[in-house]
Amino acid sequence: MKFLLRAAFFATVCAAPALAQSAVQPQTQSAAPAPLQSPDSAGMAAVVNGQVITTQDVEARAKLLATSLGMQPTPDVIQRLSPQVTQQLIDETLQQQEINKLGIHVSDQDLANALSHIEQNNNLPAGGLAAKLEATGVSYSTLLAQIRTSIGWQQVLHKVLGPGLTPTPGDLAAQKAALQASLGATQYHLAEIFIPVTNPSDETPAQHFANTVITQLRQGAPFPIVAAQFSQAQTALSGGDLGFVQLNQLDPAVAATVQNMPAGAISNPIRVPGGYDIVQLLDKHDIGNQMQTILDIRQAYGQYPQPVTGGQLGPVQINFITQFLAKAKTATSCTAVQAINAAYGNIQPSDPGPVNLATVAPPAFQQLLANLPLNTLSRPLVQAAGVSVVMICNRMQEKAQLPPDDQIENMIIDRRVQLESEQMMDQLRHRSVILQD
């Protein structure tokens, strides 16, 4: 039941939105870009190791960025975003070249799963993402290409790290000891957007760009969407969510800002080593004193005979869902849900174990579980590969404890992947030939 416990944010499209999770970097010079050329006379925006990025590429991605911030993609807005977009595309091109070099293949199923997460996160039906983008005049293929590169880059990082990515028992014990020692301290639930400054000439453009992002956030642009689109940090994959951290885990400048912020506030740009941080304080609590909701859940899952293709449910999937729901509706107890899951092959475990409601993602599914009465079947949860229903057997309130071992292992892994990503991107930039117009 991975969608319950570790659903990743690959992209999000909601009321004013469309996002992807690659980072945007500030331009390397402060001059305004030349006006975009018409499609039949696309110019060259940059060349990365001989591979051309056209002004058409920049314009298409700038429209996606503008839409993600709730901005109208007017020519003025597109031109203003073009320097950041160009640098973003340069980094993605470097990543894609490394993906190709290492023979990494992102399957259509990987992409379909990512798109399914997007649609679930926004209560969209299968195919709803494409319709949202088309309605705003944004190319669906632009988002698909960005997501595919992002997935491939993660696979590169895991391949490069290899066996060293997996925490040892000693690593796990050390992390648990550190967490245990922190009981009683105040933790801050933060979200972040990191905008890098790779050389001195980036300083002013990066600061101006950070202020533009903050303005949009304070006008109501959803923080997870903006973070997933613009942040250079690994947390971009989860909408910028850092989780609960202590002040001593933060850069001193960020810590000094956070402890004076009210919940919900968004900071001004904070200069940190390597760039600018924008943080939002979501909540804070004293470790070990807060209560948490633990759910006992049962799930029934059915896998389609054929996966969804092109983001659209076809007759095969619709017929399967209809038959699945007809059987599921007869379930009036958790035991019955478990029996239905067994009838469909136990492809996913019916009992995922105790589920901490606070860790459930995406938010829409967390809200569904928060409001679902006991022993009541949920609405169908349609995914790219199948459909499921869930039932809550019991709710319990208990004092917060240390996270389970798998979550602690994920914390260690995320740190290692983030560090490797930063180091690899620095190496790729330094050893590449990059020409910009």
N, C-alpha and C positions, 0 to 999 in steps of 0.2 A: 504494500500500500504506500508506495513511494510518494504518490501525489499528496498523501496526507502529511507526510513528515518532512520531505525535502524537495518541494516543488521549486524549481529555479525560475528566476525572472529572465527570460531571454528577450522579451519585448512586450510592450503593453500598448493597447489602443483603447481609449475610453472617450469621454465626451468631446475632448478637443484634441485627440492624441494619436500618436503612433510613435513607437520608439523602438530602438534597438539598443544592444548593450555595449557597443564599442565606445571607446573614449574619444573625445574631441580634444585636440591640443590647440593652443593658440598659434597664430601664424608667426613665422620667423622674421617678418618685417612689418613695420607699422603702416606702410603705404596701402591705400585702398586698392583692391584688385580691379583689373580692367573689366568693363561691362561684359556680361555673358553674351556669347555669340549665338546666333540662331542655330537650330539643330542641323541645318544643311551646311553650316560652315563652322562646325565645332572646332575650337582651338585646343591648344595643349596647355593644361594647367600645371602639370608636373611630369617628370620622367623618373621612374624608380628602377635603377638597374636595367635600363633599357625599356621598361614597360611604361607605356603612356597612360596618364590619367587625363581625360579630356574635360573641357568645360561643360560638356553635356553631363558627364559623370558628377561633376561638382554641383551643377544645377539640380539634378535629380535628388542627390543626397541633401542638399540645402532645403529643398521642399519638405523632405521627411523631417529634418531637424526643426524647421519652423512649425510644422504641424504638431510635433511632439511638445512644443512649448505653448501651444494654443495661439500662435501668431499667424496672421494671414500671410501666405507665401507671396507677397508682392515683390516686384523687381527690386525695390529698395531693401527689403528684408533679406532677400536671397543674396544680394551683393554684400550686405553687412555680415552674413554668416559664411560667405565663401572662403575667407582665410582659414577659419576653423575647420570647415569641411575639407578643404584641400589637405590640411595636415592630418586630419582623420583618415582620409583615403590613402595618404602616403603610408601611415602606420599599418592600415589594413592590407595594403599591397605587400609590405614587408612581411606581414604575418602570413598572407596567402602564399608568398614565394617560399617561406619556410615550411608551410604545410605541404606544398608540392614536392619540395626537396626531400622531405622525410616520408613521402608516400602515404600521407594521411588521407583517408577517404571518409567524407561525411555522407552517410547514406541518406536516401530519401526518407527512411523511417526516422532517423535522428532529427531531420528537419521537421517532419510531420509531428513528432512528439513535442518539439519546441513550440510549434505553432499551436498545438493543442493546449499547452500550458498558457499561452497568451490568451486564447479564447476563454479558457476556464477562469483565468484571473479577472476577466472583464465581463463574465456572464454572457459571452457571445456564443451563438450556435456555431457548429462547424461551417466554415466558409464565411462567417461574419466578419473576420479580420479583413479579408480581401474587399468585402463590400464597404467597410469603413474607410479604407484607404482610397478606394475608387471614388467615394463620395467627396473626398477632399482633394482629389486630383493628384494623389501621390502614387507613384508606380509601385505596385506590389512586388515586382521583381527586384527593386532596389532594396526593400526590406529583407527579402529572401536571401539576397547575396550577402548582406551584412550579417544576418543570423548564421548563415552557413560558415562564414569566415570565423565568427566568434566561437562556434562549436569546434571547428577545426583547430583553432588556436589553443583551446583548452586541452584537446587531445595531444597536441604537440607538447605542451607543458607536462602532462602526465607521462608521456613517453620519454621525454628527456630526463625527468626525475626518476623514473623507473622504480625499482624496489625501495629506493631511499625515500619515496613519498609516504610509505606506510609507517606510521609511528610504531616504535618498539614498545614492549612492556615498560621499559625504563622511561621512555618519553611520556607515556600515558600516566605513569605513577607520578612523575615530576609535575605534570600539568594538574593532576588531581590535588597534589599537595599544595600547589600554589592557589588553587581555587578554595581549598579548605581553609587556608590561612586568611583568605579574604572575607570569610563569613563575618557579618556584622558591619562591614564597610558599606559606604554608599556606592551604588552603581547607577550609571547614567545610560539610558537607552538612546543611542544616537543614530542618525543617518548622515551620510557624508557625500559630498561631491568634491573630487580632487581634480584640479586643473593644473597640469604640469608647466614648469618653466624650464626649458632645456638649455637655453643660453641667454645671456643678458639682454639681447634684443627682443626676447619674448616678454620681458617683464611688464611693460605698459600694456601691450595688447591683451595679455593674460588677465591683468587686473580689470581692464575695461570689460572683457568678456565675462569675468566672474560677476561684475556688477550688473551686467545685462541679465545673466541667469538669475541672480537674486531678485531683481525687479520682477521677473516673470513668476518666480516662486511666491513672492509676497502678494502678487495679484491673483494667486489661486492655482497656478500650474502644479499638478501633483508631483511631490518630491520624488517618489520612486521612478516616475516616468523620466523626469529630467536627469536623475542620477544615472539611470540605465543608459541614457543616450549620451551624456556628456562626461561622466566621471571616468578617470583613468585608473581608479583603484579597482581591485578585484571585487569589492563589494558592489560594483555596478551590476553584477549578475543577480544580485538580490535587491535591486532597487536602492542601493546605497546603504542598506541596513547593516550597521555595525553590531547590533545586538546590545546587550548590557555590558558596559565596560567601566573600569575604575579610572579615576583621574591619573593615577601613576602609569596607566597604560597608554596615555595620550601624549602627544607633543605638548610641551609646557605652555605654548601659546594657545593651543586648543583647550587645554585643561583650564587655563585662567579665564577663558571666555565662557566655557560651558557651565562652570559653577555659579555664574552670575546670570544665567539665562532662565527665564520661565519656561515651563513645558509648552511645546508647540512653536517656540520662537525659532527663527532662522537667523544665523549669524551674518555679519559682514564678512568680506574676504579675510581669511587669516593666513598670513605668510608663514609657511612652514618649509623645512628643507625640501627642495625639489619643486615647489610650486605654491598654489593657493588651495586652502581647504574652505569649504562651505559646510556648516553643520547645522542640523536641526535637532533640538532636544525633544524627544518624543515622550519620555517619562523618566522617573528616577525612583529608586527604592533602596532600602537597607537590606543587604543580602541576608537571607535566612529568616527575615521577619514577614515577608509577604506570603499570601496564600495563592495557591494555584489550583486550577480545575483539571482533574484527571478523568479522562473518559475511557470507559470500557466499550469497545466498538466491535461490531461484526459487519463484514462486507461481502457482497455477492458480486462477482465480476464475470462478464462474458466477453470473449474475444471474437471479433468479427471473422467470418470465413476469409474475407479480403479486407486489408486496411484501407482507410480513407485515402484517396489520391486527389491531388489538386485542391485540397482544402474543402471538398464538397462531399456530403453524404450522398451515396448512390442508392439505388433500389435494394442492393444486397444488404447494405448496412441498415437501411430503414426497416426492412423486413425483419432483420435480426433483432433490432431494438424493440420492435413491436412485440415479437414473440417473447423476448426476454422479460419485458415489463409485464406481460400478461401472467407469466409465472411468478415474478417477483411480488406482484400485488397481493398474492395469496399469503405472503409471509406476515404473520402477526406476532412473531417472537424472534429473538436473536438465534434461537436454535433452528428456526425455519430458514432464516437468512443463511446460516451456515450450511444447511442442507442444499439450498439452491446453488451456492458457490461450489459445493461438491459435485452437483449434477453437471456443472459447466467445467469440470476438470480441475478445480482448485489451482487455476493458473496463477492467481494471486492469493496469498493466505487470507482466510476469512477473518482471523483474529490477529491484528497487527501488534497486540500487546498494549499496555497502558499508553494512552496518548495524552500528552500535555496540550491542552487547548491553545495555550499561548504560542506553541511552536508550529501550529498548523498553518500551511500555506497552500494556495493563495488566500488572500484576505476574504474573498467571497465565499470560499469553502469554510473558512474559520467561522464566519458569521452564520452560515447554514448550520454548522454543528452547535454553535452557541444557542441557537433558537429552536433546534429540533427537539420535540418532546421525547421522553423515553419510550422505547418500544414502538416507535413510529418510523415507517419507511421514508427515506429521503426522496427527493425528486431524482430522476436519472442524471447521472454524471457522465456526459458523453465525451469520449476521448478519441484520439486518432486511431487507436488499435482496438478499442472495445468500449463497453458501457458498464457502469456499476451503480449499485445502490448501497446505502449504508444505514445502519440502525444503531442507536445508542442504547446500550443495555444498562448502564449505570453511570452516574456522575458522582465524583468525590472531591471534597475540598481538603487539601493538605498543605502543610507548611513546605515552602520551597526547599529543595535539597540540591546537591550537586547534580549537574546534568548526567544522563546515562553515558556509558563509555563510548558508544558510537558517536554521540554529539561532541564529546571531548576530542575524539580522534578527528572528527571533521574540522574542529577548530584548528588543530595542529596542521592538518593537510591544507586548509585554506591559507594559512600563513605561509607555508612553504611554496604553494603555487603562486601566491602574490609576489613573493620575493623573486622567484625564478622568472616570472613574467617581466618584472621591472629590469632585471639584469639582462635578459635576452633581448628586450627591446633596445636597451642602451647599446648592446653589442651590434645589433642589426643596423641601427642608425649610423654608428661610427664606421662600420666597414662597408657601407653601401654608397653607391653613387646616386645622389638625389639632386635633380635639377628642377628649379621652380621658376615659373614665368615672372 
